[in-house]
Amino acid sequence: MENETDRFWRYLLEKNKRYLEKQEIKENYAKFRKLWNQEDNFDKIFDSLRKNKILFLVKKKWSILAEEESSAVRKNKSMYNCIFFQKLFDYLNKNGISAYFGLGSAEYFKGNFWQTLHTFHIINNKYNLKKKVGNQAIIFVKFPKEIIIESAILKEFQKDGKSFSNNEKTLLDKIYYTEYMKGKANLFILDSLNYELINLYLGFFKKYPLVKAKLVTLLDEDQLRKIR
């Protein structure tokens, strides 16, 4: 069974199959069986693939891991989450879905606080859902397309491929999240905020006046003078 699993996995890689639904994997297995005159062992093969050769991303989509990725997961289970985020953002990018770590997750990656997070928020323009990855909870938060500002997303090409919003966009996102989505977030003002960027980004929030209204209640007199 292991040999058949390996052969089928390499078949998918050779066909450049990277992101598939389970039904699509099953259809490819049917084509593969004809080449090798195999019995239908799909359920067992699929379970075997799940050990370290494929991983579930979002909304029925599975990622077929490359050899080096599969080897990394097999040797070190802690690599699973890193590779998951790398594959997730690659899939979202390839499908034209804007996404980034936001809210408290962005503050964590920026180093604004040190405590390790167990819940990560991914701002995006398609999904509202929750899922578990290892011991971490992932919450996808759908924002209107007009307030996802690509220039405000910092990209760090590390092993997990993470990208996250800058401090200014993170603050406005947190206000939008609390005021319009009734979410919970700690609202605080960093000393290092760039108010030129705040004013620029507020232009994208014109349809959401509660964002600016809430912001001004958080600022002191000197900071208020910088808001247009």
C-alpha positions, 0 to 999 in steps of 0.5 A, a space after each residue: 500500500 505504501 508503494 502504491 501511495 508513493 507512486 500515486 503521490 509522485 504521479 500527482 506531482 508529475 502532473 503538476 497537481 498542487 491544489 485539489 479537492 478530494 473528488 479531484 484527487 479521486 478522479 486522478 486516482 482513477 486515471 492512475 489505476 488504469 496505468 498500473 492496473 490497480 484495484 480501487 484502494 482509494 480510501 486507504 490511499 487517501 488516508 495514507 496520503 494524509 499522513 505527510 503528503 497532503 494537507 487540508 487548506 480551506 473550503 475542500 481544498 487540499 495541498 499536494 506537498 512537494 518532496 522537500 515539504 513532505 520530508 520536512 513534515 515527516 522529520 519534524 511535526 512542528 514544521 506542519 504549521 509553517 508549511 500550512 501557512 506557506 501553502 495557504 497564502 500561495 493558494 490564496 495568492 494564485 486564486 486572486 484572494 487578498 489575505 494577510 495576518 491582521 488584528 492582534 496577529 499583525 501586532 505579534 509578528 511586528 513584535 509589539 508584544 511577545 506572548 505567543 498566540 494560540 489564535 491567528 486572524 487572517 483578514 481576507 476578501 472571501 472567507 468567514 470561517 474558523 479552523 484548527 491547525 495543530 494546537 492553533 486556531 485560525 480565524 478567517 475574517 472577511 473584510 470588504 474589498 475596498 478596505 484591503 489596502 495592498 500597500 499596507 501589507 508587509 510581506 516577510 518571505 520566511 519559511 512560513 510565507 507570512 504577510 501582515 498589516 503595518 501598525 497604522 492599518 492594523 489599528 484601523 482594522 481593529 476599530 472596523 472589526 470592533 465597530 462593524 463586526 462586533 469583534 473583540 480587540 484591544 485598542 491602543 495607540 502606539 507612540 510610533 504611528 505614522 499619521 500621514 498613513 493614518 490619514 491616507 488609509 482613512 480615505 478608504 474607510 469613508 463608507 464606514 464613518 464609525 472608524 474615524 469617529 472611534 479613532 478620535 476618541 482614542 487620541 490625545 490633543 496632540 495626536 488629534 491635530 494630526 488627523 484631517 
